[in-house]
Amino acid sequence: MEKYFGEWVPYSGNSAIILGVILLVIAGVFTFFGFKLKDSLKVKMPGKAVAGVLVAAWILSILTWFVNIGIYTLQMQQEKLIGTIPNNPITKFTLSFAFLSFLTIFQINVKKGPKAAFWSAALAAMAGPMIFEFPFDLIVMGRTYPPIPPDPMALRALFFFPLFLVELTTISLMFFSPLFKVTKYTLYSLAGMFFVFAIWGFLSFSFAYTIGFLILNVAAKALAFVIVVTVFLPEKNLAA
């Protein structure tokens, strides 16, 4: 049987049930706080010092991740782990959602100033995939294939820990926009994404080999972009 790289071992049995329950509980928590939240939560824009630290951390985390990818790949080559990278059917959807979210956010905010609208839209398009990827990577981190000797978990940590920093710092860049705010719709959208993750988890959280798993993956990714759109919706669009 041909080996494929860049995948993960699916969940099964009790592990799939536990994963699904945990994700369902998280979805419920976000739904609860969505009901409780009455007014939008605005985040104060970071000052120059904090902004500098965030940008520096963002750049360094990206550079570190690329370096660690090289180390990870070199170790694979030394262990003679040769395989085929599977086709990725999700990338085209990610790029499409990013483009649509950019256009949507720019269009609905352009009257507040083209510059603020442009940068808000650009930051949202960057953050959208990361909102999906952070919980996704936490779920698959311990199950990536193939395990790389001599210490698979250490090498997984080498790959994923700087990636987590990339994801979190990219999301935090949205704080630079004066238009950023968290609303009940943001929390409902987060709940929706985790609900889709929960269904996916109960069904083994497999790679998108089948149309069913592809739909679940794309649906969760689409909701991640809905999340970033909600944080940049004008107040008049958020009236109940």
N, CA and C of each residue as an Amber inpcrd file, in Angstrom:
protein
   720
   0.8450000  -1.2130000   0.0000000   0.0000000   0.0000000   0.0000000
   0.8670000   1.2450000   0.0000000   0.5690000   2.1940000  -0.8570000
   1.3700000   3.4010000  -0.9740000   1.2180000   4.2810000   0.2640000
   2.3540000   4.8070000   0.7330000   2.3360000   5.6930000   1.8840000
   2.0610000   7.1220000   1.4420000   1.2770000   7.8120000   2.2430000
   1.0000000   9.2140000   1.9870000   1.4800000  10.0440000   3.1690000
   2.0610000  11.1890000   2.8510000   2.6130000  12.0610000   3.8770000
   1.7690000  13.3210000   3.9990000   1.8560000  13.9410000   5.1560000
   1.0620000  15.1350000   5.3830000  -0.3430000  14.8110000   5.8390000
  -0.5650000  13.5930000   6.2600000  -1.8740000  13.1630000   6.7550000
  -1.7890000  12.9220000   8.2580000  -2.8160000  12.2870000   8.7780000
  -2.8230000  11.9240000  10.1880000  -3.6290000  10.6420000  10.3470000
  -3.3770000   9.9430000  11.4420000  -4.0990000   8.7080000  11.7390000
  -5.4740000   9.0840000  12.2800000  -6.5490000   8.5970000  11.6880000
  -7.8920000   8.9580000  12.1530000  -8.1510000   8.4910000  13.5810000
  -9.1050000   9.1450000  14.2270000  -9.5770000   8.7110000  15.5400000
 -10.5310000   7.5380000  15.3430000 -10.6510000   6.7060000  16.3830000
 -11.5740000   5.5690000  16.2880000 -12.0240000   5.1710000  17.6870000
 -13.1290000   4.4540000  17.7510000 -13.6140000   3.9340000  19.0210000
 -13.8510000   5.0230000  20.0560000 -13.3560000   4.7810000  21.2800000
 -13.5630000   5.7170000  22.3860000 -12.8820000   7.0620000  22.1440000
 -11.7440000   7.0420000  21.4610000 -11.0250000   8.2980000  21.2170000
 -11.8480000   9.2310000  20.3370000 -12.5660000   8.6800000  19.3620000
 -13.4230000   9.4990000  18.5030000 -14.5990000  10.0620000  19.2950000
 -15.1560000   9.2470000  20.1790000 -16.2850000   9.7100000  21.0050000
 -15.8330000  10.8220000  21.9490000 -14.6710000  10.6180000  22.5970000
 -14.1530000  11.6290000  23.5250000 -13.8590000  12.9340000  22.7920000
 -13.2240000  12.8300000  21.6210000 -12.9370000  14.0260000  20.8330000
 -14.2210000  14.7560000  20.4600000 -15.2160000  14.0050000  19.9760000
 -16.4780000  14.6160000  19.5840000 -17.1650000  15.3070000  20.7490000
 -17.1480000  14.6650000  21.9210000 -17.7930000  15.2480000  23.1080000
 -17.0830000  16.5360000  23.5220000 -15.7510000  16.5240000  23.5400000
 -14.9860000  17.7180000  23.9230000 -15.3030000  18.8830000  22.9880000
 -15.3170000  18.6090000  21.7000000 -15.5930000  19.6590000  20.7210000
 -17.0340000  20.1520000  20.8290000 -17.9390000  19.2440000  21.1350000
 -19.3460000  19.6220000  21.3070000 -19.5110000  20.5260000  22.5280000
 -18.7900000  20.2200000  23.5980000 -18.8390000  21.0480000  24.8070000
 -18.3010000  22.4500000  24.5070000 -17.2020000  22.5240000  23.7550000
 -16.6390000  23.8330000  23.3860000 -17.6530000  24.6280000  22.5700000
 -18.3220000  23.9520000  21.6330000 -19.3630000  24.6220000  20.8440000
 -20.4710000  25.1360000  21.7530000 -20.8460000  24.3460000  22.7410000
 -21.8800000  24.7650000  23.6770000 -21.4640000  25.9650000  24.4990000
 -20.2020000  26.0150000  24.9100000 -19.6950000  27.1440000  25.7030000
 -19.7590000  28.4320000  24.8920000 -19.3290000  28.3740000  23.6380000
 -19.3830000  29.5700000  22.7930000 -20.8350000  30.0010000  22.5490000
 -21.7250000  29.0300000  22.3920000 -23.1440000  29.3620000  22.2150000
 -23.6910000  30.0490000  23.4580000 -23.3510000  29.5320000  24.6160000
 -23.8080000  30.1150000  25.8900000 -23.3430000  31.5610000  26.0260000
 -22.0570000  31.8040000  25.7640000 -21.5380000  33.1630000  25.8910000
 -22.1050000  34.0820000  24.8020000 -22.4600000  33.4920000  23.6530000
 -23.1150000  34.2830000  22.6200000 -24.4630000  34.8010000  23.0940000
 -25.2210000  33.9350000  23.7730000 -26.5110000  34.3660000  24.3360000
 -26.3180000  35.4250000  25.4110000 -25.2600000  35.3070000  26.1880000
 -25.0190000  36.2240000  27.2940000 -24.4930000  37.5870000  26.8370000
 -23.7950000  37.6130000  25.7110000 -23.1720000  38.8540000  25.2590000
 -24.2140000  39.7820000  24.6440000 -24.3700000  40.9450000  25.2050000
 -25.3470000  41.9140000  24.7170000 -24.6930000  42.9860000  23.8460000
 -23.5830000  43.5150000  24.3080000 -22.8880000  44.5730000  23.5780000
 -21.5870000  44.0380000  22.9940000 -21.1730000  44.6390000  21.8960000
 -19.9220000  44.2280000  21.2640000 -18.7440000  44.4730000  22.1970000
 -17.7710000  43.5600000  22.1520000 -16.5450000  43.7150000  22.9360000
 -15.4530000  44.2780000  22.0350000 -15.0480000  45.4830000  22.3170000
 -14.0140000  46.1170000  21.5140000 -12.6660000  45.9670000  22.1990000
 -11.6560000  45.6910000  21.3970000 -10.3030000  45.5200000  21.9090000
  -9.5100000  46.7870000  21.6340000  -8.8790000  47.3000000  22.6710000
  -8.0790000  48.5130000  22.5040000  -6.8970000  48.2220000  21.5920000
  -6.6910000  49.0910000  20.6150000  -5.5730000  48.9020000  19.6990000
  -4.2560000  48.9370000  20.4620000  -3.3300000  48.0270000  20.1650000
  -2.0520000  48.0060000  20.8830000  -1.2270000  49.2480000  20.6000000
  -0.4700000  49.6880000  21.6010000   0.4450000  50.7990000  21.4180000
   1.6310000  50.3900000  20.5640000   2.5190000  51.3380000  20.3240000
   3.6530000  51.0680000  19.4390000   4.5470000  49.9630000  19.9820000
   4.7780000  49.9610000  21.3040000   5.6590000  48.9490000  21.8920000
   5.0580000  47.5520000  21.7480000   3.7810000  47.4230000  22.1140000
   3.1100000  46.1140000  22.0200000   3.0010000  45.6780000  20.5590000
   2.6730000  46.6310000  19.6870000   2.5760000  46.3190000  18.2570000
   3.9120000  45.8140000  17.7190000   4.9910000  46.4630000  18.1450000
   6.3170000  46.0350000  17.7060000   6.6460000  44.6300000  18.1620000
   6.2880000  44.3240000  19.4100000   6.5320000  42.9820000  19.9420000
   5.7130000  41.9430000  19.1810000   4.4360000  42.2520000  18.9030000
   3.5740000  41.3080000  18.1820000   4.0930000  41.0420000  16.7700000
   4.4710000  42.1070000  16.0780000   4.9800000  41.9440000  14.7110000
   6.2930000  41.1680000  14.7200000   7.1690000  41.4840000  15.6790000
   8.4440000  40.7680000  15.7860000   8.2040000  39.2890000  16.0770000
   7.2710000  39.0070000  16.9930000   6.9490000  37.6160000  17.3250000
   6.3650000  36.8940000  16.1230000   5.5390000  37.5940000  15.3630000
   4.9290000  37.0180000  14.1520000   6.0070000  36.6420000  13.1390000
   6.9260000  37.5690000  12.8720000   7.9790000  37.3190000  11.8890000
   8.9160000  36.2040000  12.3580000   9.3250000  36.2640000  13.6270000
  10.2370000  35.2570000  14.1540000   9.6050000  33.8690000  14.1680000
   8.3090000  33.8070000  14.4890000   7.6380000  32.5020000  14.5060000
   7.5630000  31.9030000  13.1070000   7.3330000  32.7460000  12.1050000
   7.3120000  32.2550000  10.7180000   8.6810000  31.7430000  10.3050000
   9.7290000  32.5250000  10.6060000  11.0890000  32.1180000  10.2510000
  11.4770000  30.8370000  10.9740000  11.1200000  30.7430000  12.2590000
  11.4410000  29.5430000  13.0310000  10.7380000  28.3250000  12.4610000
   9.4800000  28.5210000  12.0670000   8.7290000  27.3960000  11.5020000
   9.3670000  26.8920000  10.2150000   9.7990000  27.8140000   9.3550000
  10.4420000  27.3980000   8.1060000  11.7570000  26.6630000   8.3790000
  12.5230000  27.1380000   9.3360000  13.7650000  26.4560000   9.7010000
  13.4570000  25.0530000  10.2120000  12.4470000  24.9550000  11.0640000
  12.1000000  23.6540000  11.6390000  11.5380000  22.6910000  10.6000000
  10.8540000  23.2330000   9.5910000  10.3980000  22.3780000   8.4870000
  11.5980000  21.7360000   7.8100000  12.6680000  22.5300000   7.6200000
  13.8890000  22.0090000   7.0100000  14.4980000  20.8940000   7.8450000
  14.5340000  21.0750000   9.1770000  15.0740000  20.0520000  10.0760000
  14.2110000  18.7960000  10.0220000  12.8970000  19.0010000  10.0260000
  11.9410000  17.8900000   9.9810000  12.1240000  17.0860000   8.6870000
  12.2500000  17.7930000   7.5790000  12.4150000  17.1390000   6.2740000
  13.7460000  16.3990000   6.2010000  14.8030000  17.0280000   6.7280000
  16.1190000  16.3900000   6.7250000  16.1040000  15.0870000   7.5150000
  15.4040000  15.0890000   8.6630000  15.3100000  13.8830000   9.4660000
  14.5400000  12.7950000   8.7330000  13.5030000  13.1870000   7.9980000
  12.7580000  12.2150000   7.1950000  13.6550000  11.5840000   6.1410000
  14.4820000  12.4180000   5.5040000  15.3840000  11.9030000   4.4670000
  16.4220000  10.9610000   5.0580000  16.9480000  11.2900000   6.2350000
  17.9410000  10.4410000   6.8700000  17.3580000   9.0910000   7.2560000
  16.0790000   9.0930000   7.6210000  15.4190000   7.8430000   7.9820000
  14.8830000   7.1030000   6.7700000  15.1320000   7.6630000   5.5720000
  14.6950000   7.0630000   4.3060000  13.1810000   6.8190000   4.2830000
  12.4500000   7.8170000   4.7860000  10.9830000   7.7500000   4.7500000
  10.5190000   8.4620000   3.4900000  10.3620000   7.6740000   2.4490000
   9.9900000   8.2240000   1.1530000   8.5310000   7.9040000   0.8810000
   7.7850000   8.8980000   0.5170000   6.3670000   8.6760000   0.2560000
   5.8000000   9.7310000  -0.6720000   4.5040000   9.7030000  -0.8350000
   3.8080000  10.6120000  -1.7350000   2.9650000  11.5910000  -0.9350000
   3.0970000  12.8610000  -1.2630000   2.2500000  13.8610000  -0.6260000
   0.8790000  13.8120000  -1.2900000  -0.1910000  13.6760000  -0.5170000
  -1.5230000  13.5570000  -1.1220000  -1.9870000  14.8630000  -1.7340000
  -2.8770000  14.7600000  -2.7120000  -3.4810000  15.9710000  -3.2600000
  -4.2650000  16.6830000  -2.1750000  -4.1610000  18.0070000  -2.1590000
  -4.8790000  18.7940000  -1.1600000  -6.0970000  19.4260000  -1.8180000
  -7.3000000  18.9070000  -1.5390000  -8.5000000  19.4480000  -2.1840000
  -9.0450000  20.6900000  -1.4950000  -8.3990000  21.1190000  -0.3860000
  -8.9460000  22.1990000   0.4280000  -8.4000000  23.5720000   0.0360000
  -7.1830000  23.6040000  -0.5180000  -6.5120000  24.8850000  -0.7730000
  -7.3500000  25.8250000  -1.6280000  -7.9840000  25.3070000  -2.6640000
  -8.7680000  26.1690000  -3.5530000  -9.9440000  26.8050000  -2.8140000
 -10.5030000  26.0740000  -1.8610000 -11.5970000  26.6380000  -1.0640000
 -11.0690000  27.7160000  -0.1160000  -9.9190000  27.4480000   0.4930000
  -9.3210000  28.4230000   1.4080000  -9.0450000  29.7370000   0.6950000
  -8.4460000  29.6660000  -0.4910000  -8.1330000  30.8720000  -1.2500000
  -9.4070000  31.5970000  -1.6760000 -10.4170000  30.8400000  -2.0570000
 -11.6890000  31.4540000  -2.4610000 -12.3550000  32.1650000  -1.2910000
 -12.3700000  31.5020000  -0.1180000 -12.9750000  32.1160000   1.0660000
 -12.2080000  33.3600000   1.4920000 -10.8740000  33.3040000   1.3950000
 -10.0540000  34.4590000   1.7700000 -10.3630000  35.6430000   0.8550000
 -10.4840000  35.3690000  -0.4330000 -10.7860000  36.4290000  -1.3960000
 -12.1660000  37.0230000  -1.1440000 -13.1440000  36.1670000  -0.9070000
 -14.5100000  36.6410000  -0.6650000 -14.6120000  37.4320000   0.6370000
 -13.9210000  36.9730000   1.6680000 -13.9520000  37.7010000   2.9400000
 -13.2840000  39.0530000   2.7980000 -12.1890000  39.1030000   2.0380000
 -11.5160000  40.3900000   1.7990000 -12.4610000  41.3690000   1.1080000
 -13.1020000  40.9200000   0.0400000 -14.0150000  41.7960000  -0.7030000
 -15.1800000  42.2480000   0.1780000 -15.7270000  41.3140000   0.9590000
 -16.8800000  41.6420000   1.8060000 -16.5200000  42.6910000   2.8480000
 -15.4240000  42.4640000   3.5550000 -15.0270000  43.3840000   4.6240000
 -14.6340000  44.7480000   4.0640000 -13.9370000  44.7430000   2.9510000
 -13.5510000  46.0260000   2.3430000 -14.7910000  46.8080000   1.9020000
 -15.7240000  46.1180000   1.2630000 -16.9080000  46.7900000   0.7280000
 -17.7770000  47.3800000   1.8300000 -17.9790000  46.6420000   2.9250000
 -18.8980000  47.1240000   3.9610000 -18.2710000  48.1810000   4.8590000
 -16.9420000  48.3470000   4.7570000 -16.2710000  49.3230000   5.6190000
 -15.6030000  50.4680000   4.8580000 -15.7190000  50.4750000   3.5350000
 -14.9760000  51.4550000   2.7500000 -15.3880000  52.8860000   3.0700000
 -16.6320000  53.0950000   3.4910000 -17.0840000  54.4450000   3.8240000
 -16.3930000  54.9960000   5.0700000 -15.8230000  54.1140000   5.8790000
 -15.0900000  54.5540000   7.0660000 -13.6470000  54.9220000   6.7420000
 -13.3070000  54.7620000   5.4860000 -11.9530000  55.0840000   5.0430000
 -11.3490000  53.9140000   4.3010000 -10.9130000  54.1260000   3.0510000
 -10.3540000  53.0290000   2.2490000  -9.1510000  52.3570000   2.9010000
  -8.3110000  53.1510000   3.5710000  -7.1160000  52.5770000   4.1890000
  -7.4810000  51.6060000   5.3040000  -8.3650000  52.0370000   6.2370000
  -8.7830000  51.1680000   7.3400000  -9.5220000  49.9470000   6.8110000
 -10.3490000  50.1630000   5.7800000 -11.1090000  49.0510000   5.2040000
 -10.1800000  48.0350000   4.5560000  -9.1630000  48.5370000   3.8340000
  -8.2290000  47.6390000   3.1420000  -7.4450000  46.7950000   4.1360000
  -6.8520000  47.4470000   5.1370000  -6.0240000  46.7060000   6.0890000
  -6.8530000  45.7660000   6.9480000  -8.0630000  46.1660000   7.2950000
  -8.9450000  45.2750000   8.0500000  -9.2690000  44.0350000   7.2240000
  -9.5660000  44.2410000   5.9500000  -9.8890000  43.1290000   5.0600000
  -8.6870000  42.2050000   4.8710000  -7.4920000  42.8120000   4.7220000
  -6.2790000  42.0170000   4.5240000  -5.9550000  41.1880000   5.7630000
  -6.0540000  41.8020000   6.9400000  -5.7740000  41.0860000   8.1870000
  -6.7810000  39.9590000   8.4110000  -8.0410000  40.2150000   8.0620000
  -9.0730000  39.1880000   8.2080000  -8.8110000  38.0050000   7.2790000
  -8.4110000  38.2970000   6.0470000  -8.1340000  37.2270000   5.0840000
  -6.9630000  36.3640000   5.5490000  -5.9970000  36.9780000   6.2290000
  -4.8700000  36.2250000   6.7840000  -5.2820000  35.4200000   8.0130000
  -6.1420000  36.0050000   8.8430000  -6.5110000  35.3640000  10.1160000
  -7.5070000  34.2250000   9.9320000  -8.3510000  34.3060000   8.9070000
  -9.3800000  33.2910000   8.6990000  -8.8590000  31.8610000   8.7200000
  -7.8340000  31.5410000   7.8990000  -7.3280000  30.1590000   7.9180000
  -6.7430000  29.7680000   9.2690000  -6.1610000  30.7480000   9.9780000
  -5.5210000  30.4390000  11.2560000  -6.5310000  30.1010000  12.3410000
  -7.7050000  30.7180000  12.2700000  -8.7590000  30.3970000  13.2360000
  -9.1920000  28.9380000  13.0700000  -9.2070000  28.4570000  11.8400000
  -9.4860000  27.0500000  11.5730000  -8.3050000  26.1730000  11.9820000
  -7.1000000  26.5830000  11.5810000  -5.9310000  25.7250000  11.7160000
  -5.5100000  25.4950000  13.1640000  -5.7160000  26.4960000  14.0420000
  -5.2310000  26.3210000  15.4140000  -5.8960000  25.1300000  16.1060000
  -7.2350000  25.0630000  16.1840000  -7.8340000  23.8650000  16.8030000
  -7.5940000  22.6010000  15.9790000  -7.5840000  22.7480000  14.6580000
  -7.3360000  21.6030000  13.7840000  -5.9680000  20.9830000  14.0790000
  -4.9380000  21.8210000  14.1760000  -3.5860000  21.3190000  14.4190000
  -3.4640000  20.6870000  15.8070000  -4.1590000  21.2560000  16.7920000
  -4.1570000  20.6440000  18.1230000  -4.7480000  19.2310000  18.0710000
  -5.7630000  19.0510000  17.2260000  -6.4360000  17.7540000  17.1220000
  -5.5490000  16.7100000  16.4420000  -4.8410000  17.1050000  15.3850000
  -4.0830000  16.1200000  14.5950000  -2.6140000  16.0160000  14.9800000
  -2.1350000  16.9340000  15.8340000  -0.7030000  17.0030000  16.1440000
  -0.1070000  15.6560000  16.5360000  -0.7490000  14.9550000  17.4510000
  -0.1940000  13.6930000  17.9480000  -0.4050000  12.5190000  17.0310000
  -1.0290000  12.7470000  15.8630000  -1.3850000  11.6380000  14.9790000
  -0.8330000  11.8090000  13.5580000   0.0570000  12.7680000  13.3570000
   0.5810000  12.9900000  12.0070000   1.3710000  11.7800000  11.5350000
   1.3460000  11.5910000  10.2130000   1.9740000  10.4160000   9.6040000
   3.0300000  10.8800000   8.6040000   4.1750000  10.1980000   8.5840000
   4.5900000   9.0690000   9.4170000   5.2670000   9.5430000  10.7030000
   5.3050000   8.7070000  11.7420000   6.0820000   9.0530000  12.9260000
   7.5690000   9.0200000  12.5830000   8.3090000  10.0600000  12.9760000
   9.7110000  10.1800000  12.5740000  10.6210000   9.7640000  13.7270000
  11.4250000   8.7090000  13.5570000  12.4050000   8.3320000  14.5920000
  13.4770000   9.4300000  14.7020000  14.1920000   9.5370000  15.8120000
  14.1300000   8.6280000  16.9720000  13.0870000   9.0330000  18.0070000
  12.5130000  10.2340000  17.8880000  11.5390000  10.7150000  18.8730000
  10.4060000  11.4260000  18.1380000   9.3710000  10.6760000  17.7340000
   8.2880000  11.2700000  16.9310000   7.6120000  12.4670000  17.6000000
   7.3600000  12.3990000  18.9120000   6.6650000  13.4980000  19.5740000
   7.5200000  14.7510000  19.6280000   8.8370000  14.5880000  19.8430000
   9.7350000  15.7480000  19.8720000   9.7790000  16.4260000  18.5040000
   9.8030000  15.6240000  17.4630000   9.8440000  16.1940000  16.1140000
   8.5080000  16.8230000  15.7350000   7.4100000  16.2380000  16.2190000
   6.1080000  16.8680000  16.0050000   6.0460000  18.2150000  16.7180000
   6.5890000  18.2570000  17.9300000   6.6200000  19.5200000  18.6760000
   7.4740000  20.5450000  17.9310000   8.5940000  20.0930000  17.3610000
   9.4690000  20.9740000  16.5920000   8.7230000  21.6090000  15.4320000
   7.8230000  20.8430000  14.8340000   7.0410000  21.3360000  13.6990000
   5.8740000  22.2090000  14.1470000   5.1290000  21.7430000  15.1620000
   3.8530000  22.3850000  15.4870000   3.9640000  23.5820000  16.4290000
   4.8830000  23.5920000  17.3700000   4.9090000  24.6870000  18.3390000
   5.1480000  26.0470000  17.6860000   6.1340000  26.1810000  16.7850000
   6.2490000  27.4760000  16.1000000   5.0510000  27.7580000  15.1880000
   4.4260000  26.6890000  14.6650000   3.2260000  26.8750000  13.8460000
   2.0850000  27.4480000  14.6870000   1.9430000  26.9650000  15.9250000
   0.9310000  27.5260000  16.8150000   1.1900000  29.0190000  17.0490000
   2.4510000  29.3960000  17.2050000   2.7930000  30.8110000  17.3810000
   2.4510000  31.6170000  16.1340000   2.7030000  31.0410000  14.9660000
   2.3340000  31.7100000  13.7130000   0.8270000  31.9540000  13.6870000
   0.0670000  30.9360000  14.0400000  -1.3930000  31.0400000  13.9970000
  -1.9120000  32.0780000  14.9890000  -1.4290000  32.0170000  16.2230000
  -1.9170000  32.9350000  17.2530000  -1.5020000  34.3730000  16.9830000
  -0.2650000  34.5800000  16.5320000   0.1770000  35.9520000  16.2530000
  -0.5230000  36.5090000  15.0180000  -0.7890000  35.6680000  14.0380000
  -1.5260000  36.1390000  12.8590000  -2.9310000  36.5790000  13.2500000
  -3.5910000  35.8020000  14.0920000  -4.9270000  36.1840000  14.5740000
  -4.8590000  37.4910000  15.3460000  -3.8140000  37.6400000  16.1630000
  -3.6920000  38.8460000  16.9960000  -3.4670000  40.1080000  16.1700000
  -3.0050000  39.9610000  14.9380000  -2.7900000  41.1410000  14.0930000
  -4.0940000  41.8810000  13.8090000  -5.2280000  41.1950000  13.9230000
  -6.5150000  41.8610000  13.7170000  -6.7690000  42.9440000  14.7560000
  -6.0900000  42.8500000  15.9080000  -6.2500000  43.8710000  16.9380000
  -5.7480000  45.2360000  16.4750000  -4.9370000  45.2420000  15.4240000
  -4.4030000  46.5050000  14.9100000  -5.4680000  47.3340000  14.2070000
  -6.5690000  46.7140000  13.8620000  -7.6350000  47.4330000  13.1640000
  -8.5590000  48.1350000  14.1500000  -8.8610000  49.4160000  13.9180000
  -9.8140000  50.1140000  14.7920000 -11.2410000  49.5980000  14.6280000
 -11.4710000  48.7710000  13.6150000 -12.8080000  48.2510000  13.3470000
 -13.0720000  46.9200000  14.0390000 -12.0500000  46.3620000  14.6710000
 -12.1650000  45.0280000  15.2710000 -13.0550000  45.0490000  16.5150000
 -13.9240000  44.0520000  16.6220000 -14.7530000  43.8750000  17.8160000
 -15.3050000  42.4490000  17.8120000 -15.5830000  41.9490000  18.9910000
 -16.1810000  40.6190000  19.1420000 -17.6570000  40.8000000  19.4420000
 -18.5040000  40.1280000  18.6850000 -19.9510000  40.2300000  18.8570000
 -20.5350000  38.8530000  19.1560000 -21.8170000  38.8490000  19.4670000
 -22.4760000  37.5580000  19.7110000 -22.4550000  36.6970000  18.4530000
 -22.4440000  37.3480000  17.2850000 -22.3930000  36.5880000  16.0400000
 -21.0250000  35.9440000  15.8380000 -19.9840000  36.5960000  16.3520000
 -18.6570000  35.9950000  16.3280000 -18.6500000  34.7060000  17.1480000
 -19.2480000  34.7770000  18.3440000 -19.2950000  33.6110000  19.2280000
 -20.1760000  32.5130000  18.6520000 -21.2970000  32.8930000  18.0310000
 -22.1530000  31.8890000  17.3920000 -21.4170000  31.2020000  16.2380000
 -20.6460000  31.9820000  15.4880000 -19.8880000  31.4120000  14.3650000
 -18.7980000  30.4720000  14.8650000 -18.1360000  30.8540000  15.9760000
 -17.1640000  29.9560000  16.5920000 -17.8380000  28.6640000  17.0470000
 -19.0190000  28.8040000  17.6470000 -19.7720000  27.6230000  18.0730000
 -20.0870000  26.7340000  16.8740000 -20.4870000  27.3560000  15.7610000
 -20.7910000  26.5890000  14.5560000 -19.5860000  25.8380000  14.0460000
 -18.4170000  26.4880000  14.0490000 -17.2050000  25.8190000  13.5780000
 -16.8740000  24.6160000  14.4550000 -16.9700000  24.7930000  15.7830000
 -16.6590000  23.6770000  16.6720000 -17.7290000  22.5820000  16.6050000
 -18.9570000  22.9580000  16.2820000 -20.0000000  21.9490000  16.1020000
 -19.6770000  21.0700000  14.8890000 -19.2150000  21.7000000  13.8090000
 -18.8000000  20.9270000  12.6300000 -17.6030000  20.0500000  12.9760000
 -16.6390000  20.6160000  13.7180000 -15.5080000  19.8170000  14.1730000
 -15.9790000  18.6110000  14.9950000 -17.0040000  18.8290000  15.8320000
 -17.5130000  17.7460000  16.6720000 -18.0840000  16.6140000  15.8210000
 -18.8790000  16.9570000  14.8140000 -19.4210000  15.9310000  13.9120000
 -18.2860000  15.1840000  13.2350000 -17.3140000  15.9420000  12.7500000
 -16.1300000  15.3650000  12.1150000 -15.4100000  14.4370000  13.0920000
 -15.2930000  14.8720000  14.3620000 -14.6350000  14.0570000  15.3720000
 -15.3550000  12.7540000  15.6350000 -16.6680000  12.8090000  15.7910000
 -17.4490000  11.5950000  16.0230000 -17.2870000  10.6010000  14.8640000
 -17.0500000  11.1440000  13.6650000 -16.9290000  10.2970000  12.4760000
 -15.4840000   9.9130000  12.1630000 -14.5650000  10.1660000  13.1300000
 -13.1560000   9.7290000  13.0850000 -12.1720000  10.8360000  12.7180000
 -12.6520000  12.0040000  12.3200000 -11.7800000  13.1200000  11.9600000
 -10.7290000  12.6780000  10.9340000 -11.2050000  12.0820000   9.8510000
 -10.3140000  11.5680000   8.8190000  -9.9400000  12.6400000   7.8060000
  -8.8720000  12.3790000   7.0680000  -8.4620000  13.2190000   5.9550000
  -9.5840000  13.2580000   4.9150000  -9.6110000  14.3110000   4.1060000
 -10.7190000  14.5200000   3.1600000 -10.6200000  13.6020000   1.9380000
 -10.6680000  12.2880000   2.2000000 -10.6590000  11.3200000   1.1060000
 -12.0340000  11.2000000   0.4500000 -13.0830000  11.3150000   1.2500000
 -14.4390000  11.1220000   0.7580000 -15.1610000  12.4630000   0.7020000
 -16.2730000  12.5080000  -0.0140000 -17.0360000  13.7370000  -0.1460000
 -17.5680000  14.1990000   1.2080000 -17.9030000  13.2390000   2.0800000
 -18.4160000  13.5960000   3.4000000 -17.3940000  14.3380000   4.2360000
 -16.1750000  13.8220000   4.3050000 -15.1230000  14.4780000   5.0780000
 -14.6780000  15.7810000   4.4120000 -14.7340000  15.8210000   3.0910000
 -14.4100000  17.0610000   2.3860000 -15.4170000  18.1540000   2.7350000
 -16.6920000  17.7970000   2.7580000 -17.7390000  18.7740000   3.0990000
 -17.5470000  19.3000000   4.5180000 -17.2260000  18.4080000   5.4610000
 -17.0170000  18.8290000   6.8380000 -15.8170000  19.7660000   6.9510000
 -14.7430000  19.4320000   6.2560000 -13.5520000  20.2780000   6.2640000
 -13.8520000  21.6610000   5.6860000 -14.5130000  21.6850000   4.5380000
 -14.8290000  22.9480000   3.8680000 -15.8200000  23.7630000   4.6960000
 -16.7990000  23.1070000   5.3070000 -17.7910000  23.8180000   6.1250000
 -17.1260000  24.4920000   7.3200000 -16.2210000  23.7660000   7.9980000
 -15.5090000  24.3530000   9.1390000 -14.6330000  25.5130000   8.6950000
 -13.9740000  25.3670000   7.5530000 -13.1310000  26.4500000   7.0210000
 -13.9850000  27.6580000   6.6530000 -15.1400000  27.4220000   6.0450000
 -16.0260000  28.5340000   5.6770000 -16.4760000  29.3010000   6.9240000
 -16.7930000  28.5810000   7.9900000 -17.2240000  29.2320000   9.2280000
 -16.0900000  30.0290000   9.8700000 -14.8570000  29.5920000   9.6830000
 -13.7150000  30.3640000  10.1880000 -13.6650000  31.7320000   9.5250000
 -13.9880000  31.7720000   8.2400000 -14.0080000  33.0620000   7.5330000
 -15.2440000  33.8760000   7.8840000 -16.3470000  33.1980000   8.1820000
 -17.5230000  33.9210000   8.6860000 -17.1710000  34.6320000   9.9930000
 -16.3790000  33.9610000  10.8290000 -15.9560000  34.5530000  12.1040000
 -15.2430000  35.8780000  11.8800000 -14.2800000  35.9040000  10.9540000
 -13.5210000  37.1450000  10.7420000 -14.3880000  38.2290000  10.1060000
 -15.3770000  37.8360000   9.3240000 -16.2890000  38.8390000   8.7660000
 -17.1200000  39.4700000   9.8830000 -17.5640000  38.6610000  10.8480000
 -18.4100000  39.2040000  11.9100000 -17.6800000  40.2390000  12.7630000
 -16.3710000  40.0950000  12.9160000 -15.6590000  41.0420000  13.7850000
 -15.4520000  42.3920000  13.1040000 -15.7390000  42.4550000  11.8150000
 -15.5760000  43.7210000  11.1000000 -16.8990000  44.2550000  10.5390000
 -18.0170000  43.6510000  10.9500000 -19.3160000  44.1590000  10.5160000
 -19.6210000  45.4810000  11.2290000 -20.1030000  46.4990000  10.5140000
 -20.5040000  47.7480000  11.1620000 -21.6170000  47.5040000  12.1640000
 -21.6910000  48.3770000  13.1650000 -22.6770000  48.2180000  14.2380000
 -24.1080000  48.1590000  13.7090000 -24.4190000  48.9500000  12.6880000
 -25.7850000  48.9790000  12.1700000 -26.1930000  47.6350000  11.5910000
 -25.2080000  46.8450000  11.1190000 -25.5030000  45.5230000  10.5720000
 -25.6810000  44.4740000  11.6590000 -25.3380000  44.8510000  12.9070000
 -25.3910000  43.8950000  14.0080000 -26.6280000  44.0740000  14.8720000
 -27.4610000  45.0360000  14.5270000 -28.6540000  45.2750000  15.3290000
 -29.5560000  44.0610000  15.2970000 -30.0540000  43.7030000  16.4750000
 -30.9020000  42.5050000  16.5720000 -32.2640000  42.7550000  15.9360000
